[in-house]
Amino acid sequence: METLFPLDLQDWVVYFFVWARMMGIVFLFPFFSYQGIPFTLRLWLSLVVALLIFLSLEAQPELDFRGPLEMVLLIGKEVLVGLALGYLVNMMFQVFLNAGQMVDLKSGLMLSGVFEPQFGSRVTFMGQFYYLLALVFFLTLNGHHYFIRSLAESYVLIPIEAPLMGQAQAGGLIRLFADMFALSFQLVAPIIIILMVVDISLGLIAKTVPQVHVFILGLPLKIALSMLLFAMLVPVFGVVWEGLTDRFVLYLNQFMQGW
């Protein structure tokens, strides 16, 4: 357990490096990355989290700088580590955003998309709802506790004096991005498959009974059906999210171990 002495310069240097990593994470973490959150609040939050992480370090790292340039490069590396970890956590929540937008694409709700400052892009109705629901489940299951624990372990797996990410780790991040997209489809696969069956059925009806206005009848039918299926899957969604939380923590640890 470390203690922060006001007059110990070495302690303040280590704390500054810890704060550089925490600042990158906090500024990309879901909810705190929202444009409506004041910059000052995010800055103070990163300072508090950095202090907690510093006090939890079992052994203070030995930092030996050969010059100011090496110190600046090491600070930049710590900021990049924080941004990488924060982006990885943000990517985990993007799984649910992409899953909801897949449902909107098949059900005809893509026209309901509006510009959302939180994401900096156009977001559909179900995509935003899935994202907010996942955030609620994350806090309910104490996912933030797992995340803070992973941040403390990051200084064991990625020490301050560790080198920058290599080519192998960058390739692993790309593969992880592909896995996240596959998880998005798996979350809403039952809804997508049923909506595809509905599309095929409407196409057959349009061929056999041309008098029926399939487009006028099919659009509200698919919207109502997607809402009904989602309401039926909400109880299962909580169980799935609990399992995904463990998988996300495993992905985070694997990424840090491979750094």
N, C-alpha and C positions, 0 to 999 in steps of 0.2 A: 504494500500500500504506500503510494507516494504522498508527500505533503508539499504544498506550494509555499515556499518561504519568500516573503516579500523582497528580501535583499539578495537572494541567490540568483545570479544571472543565468546559470545553467538551467535552472528550473523554468525560468521564463522563456528561454530559447526553446526548450522541449515543448512547453505549453503552446508556444506560437506555432510550432509545426503541427501539433495536434489540432489546433484551431483552424489551420489552413485546410486540413483534410475534412474536418467537420463542416466548414463553410461550404465546400463543394457539395457535400451530401445534403445539407439542409436546403440549399437553394434549388435542388432538383427533386426533393422529396415531395410526394403527393400531398396536396392540401397547402403546404407551405410554399409551393411553387406557384400558387394562384396569384395572379397579378394584383388582386385586391389586398393581399397581405402586405403591410408596410415593410419597406426595406429595413427599417430600424428594428422591427420585431424579429425578423429573420436573423439579423446580425446578432442581437442579444441572445437569441435562442442558440445560435451556433457557439457563442461564447460560454453559455451555461453547459451545453452538452460537452464541449471540449474540456471544461473543468472537471466534469464528472468522469469522463474517460481518462483524463490525466491522473486523477486520484485513484483510479482502478488499476493503473499500470503496476505490475508486480516488480519490474526492474526498469530503471531509467536508462534509456538508450545512450550509448556513448557516441557523441557527435564530435567529429574532428574535421573542421573546415580548413582547406588549404588557401582559401581566399574568399572574397565576397561573391565572386561569380559562381563558385560551387554552392554557396549558401542559397543564392537566388535560384539556381537550377533545382536544388533540392526542394525549395519551397514550391516551385512550379510543379515538380513531380507530385508533391503531396496534394496540391489542388487538383491535379489530373486524377489521382487515385480517388479523391472524394467525389469528383464529377462522374467517374466510371461507376462507382458503387451507387451513387444517387440515381444515375441513369438506369442501372440494372434494376433497382427497386421500382422506379417509375415504369420500366418496361413490363414488370410483373402486373401492374395495374392496367397497363394498356391491353393486356390479354382480354380483360372483361370489356373494355371499350370496343375492341375489335369484334368481340363476340356479339355484343349488342348491335353493332352496325351491320354485321352479317345478317342478323334477323331482320333489320330494317330494309336491307337490300332485297331480301326474298319476299317480305310482306308488303312492300310498296310504301314504306314510311321514309324513304330517302328524301322525299320532298319536305319532310318535317325538320330537316337539319337547319340549324341556325349557327351563326358565328359565336363561339364560346371563348371569352378571354382567358379562361383557365387553361385551355389547351392551345390557344393561339390559332385555331383552325375551325372549320365547320364540323359540328358534331350533331348526330341524329338523336332522336328522342330516346330510343331504347339503349343506344350506346352510352349516353350520359347516365341513364338510370342504372344500367349494369355497373358502371364505374362507381357511382355513389354507393350502391348496395355493397359492392366489394369493399369499399373503404369502411363502411359500417361494420361488416363482418370482420375486417382486419382489426379494428379497434375492440370489438366485442370479444374476440378470441385472444386478446392481449398480444397481437402480432407486433406491436411496437416494442414490447418487452424483448421478444426474440431478436428484433432488429437492433436494439441498443446493445444486446449481448453480442451480436455478430460484429458490431462496430468495435467493441472492446477486444474481441478476438482478432480483428483485422490487424492490430499492431503486433500480434504474434505471427500471423501468416504473412503479413506485408509490413515488415519493420520500416521505420522511417528511413534507414540507410539502404533499403532495398533498391535495385535498379528499376528503370522504367519498364513498362509492359513490352514484351517481345512479340514477335510475329505469331508464335504459336498461340499466345493468349488472345491476340486479336482475332485469329481464326476461330478460337473457341467461343468468343463473344458473338461472332456471326452465326455459328451453329446454334447457340443459345437463342438467338433471335428467331431462327427457323423453328425451334422447338416451341417457343411462345406462340407463334402463329398456328402451329398444329394444336396446341392446347385451346386456343380460341375456338377453333372449329369443333373440337371434341366437346366443349361446354354446351354448344347449341346444336350439336348434330341431330338430336331427336326433332327439334323444331324445324330445322332445315329440311330434313328428309320428309317430314309430313307436309310441309309447304310445297315441296317438289311434287309429291303425289297429288296434291290439290291442283297444281298447275297442269299436270298431265290429264287429270280428270276434267278440268275446264276446257282443255284443248280438245278432248274427245267429244265433250258436249257441244262445243262450237262447230265441230265437223258434222255431227249427227243432227243437231237441232240448230240450224243457222238463225232461227228467229230469236233465240235467247241472246241477250246482250251480255256476253261473258265478261267483258271488261268492266261494265257498270256493276255487275253482281259479284265478280270475283275479287275486286279490290277491297271492298268492306268485309267480304268473307274472310280473306286472308289476314287482314288486320285483326279482326275479332278472334280468329283462330289462334293467331300468334300470341295475343294477350291472354287467352284462356290457357294455352299450353305453358306460358311463362308462369302464370299464377299456380298451376299444378306443380311446376318444377321448383318453386321457391323453397319449400321444405327440404328438398334434396340438395338445393344449392348450398345451404349451410354446411351440410356434411361434406360436400365436394370441396368447399372452400377450406375446411379444416385440413383435409388431405393435401390440398394445393399449398397451404402455408408451410407444411413440412417440406414439400418439394422445393418451394422457393428458397427456403433457408438452406437446403442442400445445394441448390444451384449457386447461391451466394457464397457458401463455404468452398465449393469446388472452384469457383472463379478466383477466390482469394488464394487458395492453395496453389493454383496454377500460375499465379503472378510471377 
